[in-house]
Structures are given as structure tokens and as C-alpha cells.
Amino acid sequence: MSKEDVGLETLLLLNGEIYDQDGGYWIKIEAWRIEANEHVPHGIRYALTLHDRYGTRLLGFDNAHAVKPPKRKRHAGRRLAYDHRHRHVSDKGVPYEFTSPQQLLEDFFNEVDRVLEETKS
């Protein structure tokens, strides 16, 4: 089994899981296969989120809706990104370059560690 297959299998097995973190924080993972399309070419719908004790989302990686790419001088040919991340509570989302399920998990958990470390400071 390839590394990519293991990453996909791991991500799909985590669907519906909620993990308690120290201090009342918690993680929720949702991931399932869909038919690949122009917005979700990898065929995986996902939402990986970190919440505080009140249920407020502090961090999220998902592809539930499109987000505008960063502003550039030229607007021609801009494509709305569906894979994106929310870096803080009020963030509407910034594009995230989905490369593999394994990388998605690594990027998400690295950001979780960062956010939780910042809350301790």
C-alpha cells in the first residue's frame, strides 16, 4: 500500500471522530469520498476543525465553499479555491493547496499545535 493510500485510508477512518484536547479544546474530523468534480478534483470532502470549550471554531481546514484567492493586480483567469483554511475565529478562509490526505492531516495537526501553544502563552 502506498503512502498516499495509507493517508487516504487514515483520513477516511477518522470521519466522525472527536478528540478532546487539554483545557477544554476539542478537534472534530469529517471526511468522505465524493465523485471528483471541477471544485473537488481529488474526490474528498472534508472538514477538520479545532474548537474551544464553548464550541467556537478556532481553526479549520475544509472544502465546503469557495474562497477568493489573494488579491492580485490581474484578475483574468482567477479560479475560486474550494480547499481552504480558516486561521482564526473571524477568518473567512484563505486558499489551501491540497496535495494529499496525508499532508492535509500533517498541516492540520501542526496548526492545531501552533494554536494551542499560543493559547498557553
DSSP file (Angstrom, degrees, kcal/mol; ACC not computed):
  #  RESIDUE AA STRUCTURE BP1 BP2  ACC     N-H-->O    O-->H-N    N-H-->O    O-->H-N    TCO  KAPPA ALPHA  PHI   PSI    X-CA   Y-CA   Z-CA
    1    1 A M              0   0    0      0, 0.0     2,-0.0     0, 0.0     0, 0.0   0.000 360.0 360.0 360.0 132.0    0.0    0.0    0.0
    2    2 A S     >  -     0   0    0      1,-0.1     4,-2.2     4,-0.0     5,-0.2  -0.260 360.0-110.3 -75.1 164.1    1.4    3.4   -1.0
    3    3 A K  H  > S+     0   0    0      1,-0.2     4,-2.4     2,-0.2     5,-0.2   0.881 120.5  52.6 -60.4 -39.0    1.9    6.3    1.4
    4    4 A E  H  > S+     0   0    0      2,-0.2     4,-2.4     1,-0.2    -1,-0.2   0.903 108.2  50.1 -65.2 -40.6   -0.9    8.2   -0.3
    5    5 A D  H  > S+     0   0    0      2,-0.2     4,-2.7     1,-0.2    -2,-0.2   0.901 111.1  49.3 -63.5 -40.6   -3.3    5.2    0.1
    6    6 A V  H  X S+     0   0    0     -4,-2.2     4,-2.7     2,-0.2    -2,-0.2   0.913 110.9  50.4 -64.3 -42.9   -2.4    5.0    3.8
    7    7 A G  H  X S+     0   0    0     -4,-2.4     4,-2.5     2,-0.2    -2,-0.2   0.911 112.7  45.9 -61.2 -43.4   -3.0    8.7    4.2
    8    8 A L  H  X S+     0   0    0     -4,-2.4     4,-2.6     2,-0.2     5,-0.2   0.933 113.2  49.1 -65.9 -46.1   -6.4    8.5    2.5
    9    9 A E  H  X S+     0   0    0     -4,-2.7     4,-2.2     1,-0.2    -2,-0.2   0.910 112.5  48.8 -59.7 -42.8   -7.4    5.4    4.5
   10   10 A T  H  X S+     0   0    0     -4,-2.7     4,-1.4     2,-0.2    -2,-0.2   0.939 111.6  48.7 -62.8 -47.9   -6.4    7.2    7.7
   11   11 A L  H  < S+     0   0    0     -4,-2.5     3,-0.4     1,-0.2     4,-0.3   0.924 113.2  46.9 -59.1 -46.2   -8.3   10.3    6.8
   12   12 A L  H >< S+     0   0    0     -4,-2.6     3,-1.1     1,-0.2    -1,-0.2   0.850 108.8  54.9 -67.6 -34.4  -11.5    8.4    5.9
   13   13 A L  H 3< S+     0   0    0     -4,-2.2    -1,-0.2     1,-0.2    -2,-0.2   0.785 102.4  58.8 -67.1 -26.6  -11.2    6.2    9.1
   14   14 A L  T >< S+     0   0    0     -4,-1.4     3,-2.4    -3,-0.4    15,-0.3   0.551  75.9 128.6 -79.7  -7.6  -11.2    9.4   11.2
   15   15 A N  T <  S+     0   0    0     -3,-1.1    15,-0.3    -4,-0.3     3,-0.1  -0.253  78.5  10.8 -53.7 127.0  -14.5   10.6    9.8
   16   16 A G  T 3  S+     0   0    0     13,-2.4    -1,-0.3     1,-0.3     2,-0.2   0.398  94.7 138.1  87.0  -2.2  -16.9   11.5   12.7
   17   17 A E  E <   -A   29   0A   0     -3,-2.4    12,-2.3    12,-0.5     2,-0.4  -0.515  34.7-164.8 -80.6 143.9  -14.2   11.4   15.3
   18   18 A I  E     -A   28   0A   0     10,-0.2     2,-0.5    -2,-0.2    10,-0.2  -0.999   5.3-163.4-126.6 129.5  -14.0   14.0   18.1
   19   19 A Y  E     -A   27   0A   0      8,-2.5     8,-2.5    -2,-0.4     2,-0.2  -0.957  13.5-136.2-120.8 121.8  -10.8   14.3   20.2
   20   20 A D  E     -A   26   0A   0     -2,-0.5     2,-0.3     6,-0.2     6,-0.3  -0.503  22.1-165.4 -71.7 141.1  -10.6   16.1   23.5
   21   21 A Q    >   -     0   0    0      4,-3.6     3,-1.0    -2,-0.2     4,-0.2  -0.778  34.1 -76.6-118.7 166.2   -7.6   18.3   24.0
   22   22 A D  G >  S+     0   0    0     -2,-0.3     3,-1.1     1,-0.2    -1,-0.1  -0.250 112.6  26.8 -59.0 150.2   -6.3   19.9   27.2
   23   23 A G  G 3  S-     0   0    0      1,-0.2    30,-0.3    -3,-0.1    -1,-0.2   0.645 133.0 -63.5  74.3  16.5   -8.1   22.9   28.6
   24   24 A G  G <  S+     0   0    0     -3,-1.0    -1,-0.2     1,-0.3    -2,-0.2   0.453  96.9 136.1  88.2  -0.2  -11.5   22.0   27.1
   25   25 A Y    <   -     0   0    0     -3,-1.1    -4,-3.6    -4,-0.2     2,-0.3  -0.465  31.5-172.0 -77.6 153.5  -10.4   22.3   23.5
   26   26 A W  E     -AB  20  51A   0     25,-2.1    25,-3.2    -6,-0.3     2,-0.4  -0.995  17.6-140.3-149.6 155.5  -11.5   19.6   21.0
   27   27 A I  E     -AB  19  50A   0     -8,-2.5    -8,-2.5    -2,-0.3     2,-0.4  -0.906  11.6-165.7-115.1 139.1  -11.0   18.5   17.4
   28   28 A K  E     -AB  18  49A   0     21,-2.3    21,-2.6    -2,-0.4     2,-0.5  -0.993   4.9-164.8-124.9 135.3  -13.6   17.2   15.0
   29   29 A I  E     +AB  17  48A   0    -12,-2.3   -13,-2.4    -2,-0.4   -12,-0.5  -0.977  10.4 174.1-123.7 128.5  -12.8   15.4   11.8
   30   30 A E  E     + B   0  47A   0     17,-2.0    17,-2.5    -2,-0.5     2,-0.3  -1.000  13.2 152.0-129.1 131.7  -15.2   14.8    8.9
   31   31 A A  E     + B   0  46A   0     -2,-0.4     2,-0.3    15,-0.2    15,-0.2  -0.914   5.0 155.0-161.1 131.4  -14.0   13.3    5.7
   32   32 A W  E     - B   0  45A   0     13,-2.3    13,-2.9    -2,-0.3     2,-0.2  -0.987  41.0 -97.7-153.8 159.4  -15.7   11.2    3.0
   33   33 A R  E     + B   0  44A   0     -2,-0.3     2,-0.3    11,-0.2    11,-0.2  -0.533  38.4 174.2 -78.9 143.8  -15.3   10.3   -0.7
   34   34 A I        -     0   0    0      9,-2.3     2,-0.3    -2,-0.2     3,-0.0  -0.884  46.0 -78.2-134.8 170.1  -17.4   12.1   -3.3
   35   35 A E        -     0   0    0     -2,-0.3     8,-0.2     1,-0.1     5,-0.1  -0.576  57.2-109.3 -70.0 129.8  -17.4   12.0   -7.0
   36   36 A A        +     0   0    0     -2,-0.3     2,-0.2     5,-0.1    -1,-0.1  -0.299  50.2 164.7 -59.4 142.2  -14.5   14.1   -8.3
   37   37 A N        -     0   0    0      3,-1.1     6,-0.2    -3,-0.0    -1,-0.0  -0.835  54.2 -79.4-147.2-175.7  -15.6   17.3  -10.0
   38   38 A E  S    S+     0   0    0     -2,-0.2    -2,-0.1     1,-0.2    -1,-0.0   0.801 129.6  41.4 -64.4 -28.1  -14.1   20.7  -11.0
   39   39 A H  S    S+     0   0    0      1,-0.2    43,-0.3    42,-0.1    -1,-0.2   0.773 127.9  29.5 -88.5 -28.8  -14.3   22.1   -7.5
   40   40 A V    >   +     0   0    0     -5,-0.1     3,-1.6     1,-0.1    -3,-1.1  -0.637  67.8 165.6-130.7  72.6  -13.1   18.9   -5.7
   41   41 A P  T 3  S+     0   0    0      0, 0.0    -5,-0.1     0, 0.0    -1,-0.1   0.731  75.0  58.2 -66.4 -21.6  -10.8   17.2   -8.2
   42   42 A H  T 3  S-     0   0    0      2,-0.2    -6,-0.1    -3,-0.1     3,-0.1   0.574 104.9-128.7 -84.7  -8.8   -9.3   14.8   -5.5
   43   43 A G    <   +     0   0    0     -3,-1.6    -9,-2.3     1,-0.2     2,-0.5   0.761  67.3 119.1  72.3  26.4  -12.8   13.5   -4.7
   44   44 A I  E     -B   33   0A   0    -11,-0.2     2,-0.5    -9,-0.1   -11,-0.2  -0.983  46.2-160.8-128.0 121.9  -12.6   14.0   -0.9
   45   45 A R  E     +B   32   0A   0    -13,-2.9   -13,-2.3    -2,-0.5     2,-0.3  -0.858  28.8 166.3 -95.3 133.9  -15.0   16.3    1.0
   46   46 A Y  E     -B   31   0A   0     -2,-0.5    17,-1.4   -15,-0.2     2,-0.3  -0.987  31.9-174.8-150.3 156.3  -13.5   17.2    4.4
   47   47 A A  E     -BC  30  62A   0    -17,-2.5   -17,-2.0    -2,-0.3     2,-0.5  -0.839   9.6-179.7-151.3 113.2  -13.7   19.5    7.4
   48   48 A L  E     +BC  29  61A   0     13,-3.0    13,-2.5    -2,-0.3     2,-0.3  -0.974  19.1 175.2-115.6 119.1  -11.0   19.3   10.1
   49   49 A T  E     -BC  28  60A   0    -21,-2.6   -21,-2.3    -2,-0.5     2,-0.4  -0.933  29.3-150.8-134.4 149.8  -11.7   21.8   13.0
   50   50 A L  E     -BC  27  59A   0      9,-2.5     8,-3.3    -2,-0.3     9,-1.4  -0.970  24.7-173.4-114.7 132.5  -10.4   22.9   16.3
   51   51 A H  E     -BC  26  57A   0    -25,-3.2   -25,-2.1    -2,-0.4     6,-0.2  -0.877  19.0-127.4-126.2 155.6  -12.9   24.3   18.8
   52   52 A D    >   -     0   0    0      4,-2.0     3,-2.1    -2,-0.3   -28,-0.1  -0.339  48.0 -84.4 -89.6-178.2  -12.8   25.9   22.3
   53   53 A R  T 3  S+     0   0    0    -30,-0.3   -28,-0.1     1,-0.3   -29,-0.1   0.673 129.9  54.7 -62.9 -17.0  -14.8   24.8   25.3
   54   54 A Y  T 3  S-     0   0    0      2,-0.1    -1,-0.3     0, 0.0     3,-0.1   0.422 120.3-106.0 -95.7  -0.2  -17.7   26.8   24.1
   55   55 A G    <   +     0   0    0     -3,-2.1     2,-0.3     1,-0.3    -2,-0.1   0.470  69.4 147.7  90.2   2.6  -17.8   25.2   20.7
   56   56 A T        -     0   0    0      1,-0.1    -4,-2.0     2,-0.0     2,-0.4  -0.555  51.9-120.7 -73.1 129.8  -16.4   28.2   18.8
   57   57 A R  E     +C   51   0A   0     -2,-0.3    -6,-0.3    -6,-0.2     3,-0.1  -0.585  34.3 174.0 -72.7 124.5  -14.3   27.1   15.8
   58   58 A L  E     +     0   0A   0     -8,-3.3     2,-0.3    -2,-0.4    -7,-0.2   0.700  68.5   9.3 -99.0 -27.2  -10.7   28.4   16.3
   59   59 A L  E     +C   50   0A   0     -9,-1.4    -9,-2.5    29,-0.1    -1,-0.4  -0.989  66.9 176.1-154.1 142.8   -9.1   26.7   13.3
   60   60 A G  E     -CD  49  86A   0     26,-2.0    26,-3.5    -2,-0.3     2,-0.4  -0.981  20.1-165.3-155.7 144.5  -10.5   24.8   10.3
   61   61 A F  E     +CD  48  85A   0    -13,-2.5   -13,-3.0    -2,-0.3     2,-0.3  -0.999  40.3 132.8-121.6 123.3   -9.4   23.2    7.1
   62   62 A D  E     -CD  47  84A   0     22,-2.2    22,-2.5    -2,-0.4   -15,-0.2  -0.953  52.3-142.7-158.0 176.5  -12.3   22.4    4.7
   63   63 A N        +     0   0    0    -17,-1.4    20,-0.1    -2,-0.3   -16,-0.1  -0.145  60.4 119.6-139.2  40.1  -13.6   22.5    1.2
   64   64 A A  S    S+     0   0    0    -18,-0.1     2,-0.3     1,-0.1    19,-0.1   0.718  81.3   9.9 -79.6 -22.7  -17.3   23.2    1.9
   65   65 A H  S    S-     0   0    0     17,-0.5     2,-0.2    16,-0.1    -1,-0.1  -0.968  83.2 -94.2-152.3 163.5  -17.4   26.5    0.0
   66   66 A A        -     0   0    0     -2,-0.3     2,-0.3    -3,-0.1    16,-0.2  -0.509  32.0-163.4 -81.1 149.5  -15.2   28.6   -2.4
   67   67 A V  B     -F   81   0B   0     14,-2.7    14,-2.0    -2,-0.2    27,-0.1  -0.967  25.7-108.5-128.8 150.5  -12.9   31.4   -1.2
   68   68 A K        -     0   0    0     -2,-0.3     3,-0.1    12,-0.2    12,-0.1  -0.543  34.5-119.5 -75.9 139.4  -11.4   34.1   -3.2
   69   69 A P        -     0   0    0      0, 0.0     3,-0.1     0, 0.0    -1,-0.1  -0.303  49.7 -71.0 -69.3 164.0   -7.7   33.8   -3.8
   70   70 A P        -     0   0    0      0, 0.0     2,-0.1     0, 0.0    24,-0.0  -0.216  65.1 -92.1 -54.0 146.6   -5.4   36.6   -2.5
   71   71 A K        +     0   0    0     -3,-0.1     2,-0.3     2,-0.0     4,-0.1  -0.369  50.6 177.7 -66.0 136.7   -5.9   39.9   -4.5
   72   72 A R        -     0   0    0      2,-0.2    -1,-0.0    -3,-0.1     0, 0.0  -0.876  42.7-107.9-132.5 166.1   -3.5   40.3   -7.4
   73   73 A K  S    S+     0   0    0     -2,-0.3     2,-0.4     2,-0.0    -1,-0.1   0.857 105.7  57.8 -65.2 -34.6   -3.2   43.1  -10.0
   74   74 A R        -     0   0    0      1,-0.1    -2,-0.2     2,-0.1    -1,-0.0  -0.824  56.8-179.7-101.6 136.5   -4.6   40.8  -12.7
   75   75 A H    >   +     0   0    0     -2,-0.4     3,-1.5    -4,-0.1    -1,-0.1   0.542  44.8 114.0-108.2 -11.3   -8.0   39.3  -12.3
   76   76 A A  T 3  S+     0   0    0      1,-0.3    -2,-0.1     0, 0.0     0, 0.0  -0.390  84.9   8.6 -66.3 134.7   -8.2   37.3  -15.5
   77   77 A G  T 3  S+     0   0    0      1,-0.2    -1,-0.3    -2,-0.1     2,-0.2   0.564  83.5 157.1  77.2   8.9   -8.3   33.6  -15.1
   78   78 A R    <   -     0   0    0     -3,-1.5     2,-0.4    -9,-0.0    -1,-0.2  -0.488  26.3-156.3 -69.3 135.8   -8.7   33.6  -11.3
   79   79 A R        -     0   0    0     -2,-0.2     2,-0.2   -11,-0.0    -1,-0.0  -0.933  17.8-118.6-113.9 135.1  -10.2   30.4  -10.1
   80   80 A L        -     0   0    0     -2,-0.4     2,-0.4   -12,-0.1   -12,-0.2  -0.523  29.0-132.3 -71.6 136.4  -12.1   30.2   -6.8
   81   81 A A  B     -F   67   0B   0    -14,-2.0   -14,-2.7    -2,-0.2   -42,-0.1  -0.750  23.0-177.1 -91.7 133.4  -10.4   27.8   -4.4
   82   82 A Y  S    S+     0   0    0     -2,-0.4     2,-0.5   -43,-0.3   -17,-0.5   0.800  71.4  74.4 -94.5 -38.7  -12.6   25.3   -2.6
   83   83 A D  S    S+     0   0    0    -44,-0.2    13,-2.5   -20,-0.1     2,-0.3  -0.651  72.3 138.5 -73.1 122.9   -9.8   23.8   -0.5
   84   84 A H  E     -DE  62  95A   0    -22,-2.5   -22,-2.2    -2,-0.5     2,-0.4  -0.947  42.3-131.3-156.3 173.6   -9.1   26.4    2.2
   85   85 A R  E     -DE  61  94A   0      9,-2.5     9,-2.3    -2,-0.3     2,-0.6  -0.982  10.1-140.5-136.2 150.1   -8.3   27.0    5.8
   86   86 A H  E     -D   60   0A   0    -26,-3.5   -26,-2.0    -2,-0.4     6,-0.1  -0.954  15.1-168.0-107.3 116.1   -9.6   29.3    8.5
   87   87 A R        -     0   0    0     -2,-0.6     2,-0.3   -28,-0.2    -1,-0.1   0.645  65.9  -0.4 -85.4 -16.0   -6.7   30.6   10.5
   88   88 A H  S >  S-     0   0    0    -28,-0.1     3,-1.4     1,-0.1   -29,-0.1  -0.939  90.7 -75.5-161.2 177.6   -8.7   32.1   13.4
   89   89 A V  T 3  S+     0   0    0     -2,-0.3   -32,-0.1     1,-0.3   -30,-0.1   0.856 126.3  34.2 -53.1 -46.5  -12.3   32.7   14.6
   90   90 A S  T 3  S+     0   0    0    -32,-0.1     2,-0.3    -3,-0.0    -1,-0.3   0.376  86.3 122.0 -96.3   5.3  -13.2   35.5   12.2
   91   91 A D    <   -     0   0    0     -3,-1.4     3,-0.1     1,-0.2    -3,-0.0  -0.542  50.0-156.6 -72.1 125.5  -11.2   34.4    9.2
   92   92 A K        -     0   0    0     -2,-0.3    -1,-0.2     1,-0.2    -6,-0.1   0.596  57.6 -87.7 -76.6 -11.8  -13.4   33.8    6.1
   93   93 A G        -     0   0    0    -26,-0.1    -7,-0.2    -5,-0.1    -1,-0.2  -0.034  33.0-137.9 116.5 142.4  -10.8   31.4    4.7
   94   94 A V  E     -E   85   0A   0     -9,-2.3    -9,-2.5    -3,-0.1   -26,-0.0  -0.962  42.5 -85.5-127.4 148.0   -7.7   31.5    2.6
   95   95 A P  E     -E   84   0A   0      0, 0.0     2,-0.4     0, 0.0   -11,-0.3  -0.175  39.2-159.9 -54.8 142.8   -6.8   29.0   -0.2
   96   96 A Y        -     0   0    0    -13,-2.5     2,-1.1   -34,-0.1   -13,-0.1  -0.994  17.2-130.9-123.9 130.5   -5.1   25.8    0.9
   97   97 A E        -     0   0    0     -2,-0.4     2,-0.5   -16,-0.0   -13,-0.1  -0.710  21.2-152.9 -86.3 100.7   -3.2   23.8   -1.6
   98   98 A F        +     0   0    0     -2,-1.1   -15,-0.1     1,-0.2    -2,-0.0  -0.610  29.2 158.8 -73.2 120.0   -4.4   20.2   -1.1
   99   99 A T        -     0   0    0     -2,-0.5    -1,-0.2     1,-0.5     3,-0.1   0.698  64.4 -19.6-111.6 -32.7   -1.6   17.9   -2.2
  100  100 A S     >  -     0   0    0      1,-0.1     4,-2.2   -93,-0.0    -1,-0.5  -0.967  58.6-108.1-167.3 158.6   -2.6   14.6   -0.4
  101  101 A P  H  > S+     0   0    0      0, 0.0     4,-2.3     0, 0.0     5,-0.2   0.898 119.5  53.7 -59.9 -40.0   -4.7   13.4    2.5
  102  102 A Q  H  > S+     0   0    0      1,-0.2     4,-2.3     2,-0.2     5,-0.1   0.921 109.7  46.6 -60.6 -45.2   -1.5   12.7    4.5
  103  103 A Q  H  > S+     0   0    0      2,-0.2     4,-3.1     1,-0.2     5,-0.2   0.876 108.8  55.9 -66.8 -37.0   -0.3   16.2    4.0
  104  104 A L  H  X S+     0   0    0     -4,-2.2     4,-2.6     2,-0.2    -2,-0.2   0.941 109.6  46.1 -58.0 -48.3   -3.7   17.6    4.9
  105  105 A L  H  X S+     0   0    0     -4,-2.3     4,-2.6     2,-0.2     5,-0.2   0.918 114.1  48.1 -61.4 -44.3   -3.6   15.7    8.3
  106  106 A E  H  X S+     0   0    0     -4,-2.3     4,-2.2     2,-0.2    -2,-0.2   0.931 113.4  46.9 -62.6 -46.0    0.0   16.9    8.9
  107  107 A D  H  X S+     0   0    0     -4,-3.1     4,-2.0     2,-0.2    -2,-0.2   0.915 113.6  48.8 -63.1 -43.1   -0.8   20.5    8.1
  108  108 A F  H  X S+     0   0    0     -4,-2.6     4,-2.5    -5,-0.2    -2,-0.2   0.955 113.1  44.9 -62.9 -50.8   -3.9   20.5   10.2
  109  109 A F  H  X S+     0   0    0     -4,-2.6     4,-2.3     1,-0.2    -1,-0.2   0.832 110.7  54.8 -67.7 -30.5   -2.3   18.9   13.3
  110  110 A N  H  X S+     0   0    0     -4,-2.2     4,-1.9    -5,-0.2    -1,-0.2   0.913 110.8  46.1 -64.0 -41.2    0.7   21.3   13.0
  111  111 A E  H  X S+     0   0    0     -4,-2.0     4,-2.8     2,-0.2    -2,-0.2   0.872 109.4  54.5 -69.0 -36.8   -1.7   24.2   13.0
  112  112 A V  H  X S+     0   0    0     -4,-2.5     4,-2.8     2,-0.2     5,-0.3   0.944 108.6  49.1 -58.9 -47.4   -3.6   22.7   16.0
  113  113 A D  H  X S+     0   0    0     -4,-2.3     4,-2.2     1,-0.2    -2,-0.2   0.908 111.9  49.6 -58.0 -42.4   -0.3   22.5   17.9
  114  114 A R  H  X S+     0   0    0     -4,-1.9     4,-2.3     2,-0.2    -2,-0.2   0.937 112.7  45.4 -62.6 -48.1    0.5   26.1   17.0
  115  115 A V  H  X S+     0   0    0     -4,-2.8     4,-1.8     1,-0.2    -2,-0.2   0.920 114.1  48.2 -64.4 -44.5   -2.9   27.5   18.1
  116  116 A L  H  X S+     0   0    0     -4,-2.8     4,-1.0    -5,-0.2    -1,-0.2   0.875 111.0  51.3 -65.8 -35.8   -2.9   25.5   21.3
  117  117 A E  H  X S+     0   0    0     -4,-2.2     4,-1.0    -5,-0.3     3,-0.5   0.905 108.9  51.6 -65.4 -40.9    0.6   26.7   22.1
  118  118 A E  H  < S+     0   0    0     -4,-2.3     3,-0.3     1,-0.2    -2,-0.2   0.849 105.0  55.9 -64.5 -33.6   -0.4   30.3   21.5
  119  119 A T  H  < S+     0   0    0     -4,-1.8    -1,-0.2     1,-0.2    -2,-0.2   0.780 104.8  53.1 -70.7 -24.4   -3.4   29.9   23.9
  120  120 A K  H  <        0   0    0     -4,-1.0    -1,-0.2    -3,-0.5    -2,-0.2   0.736 360.0 360.0 -78.7 -23.4   -1.0   28.8   26.7
  121  121 A S     <        0   0    0     -4,-1.0    -1,-0.2    -3,-0.3    -2,-0.2   0.476 360.0 360.0 -75.7 360.0    1.2   31.9   26.2
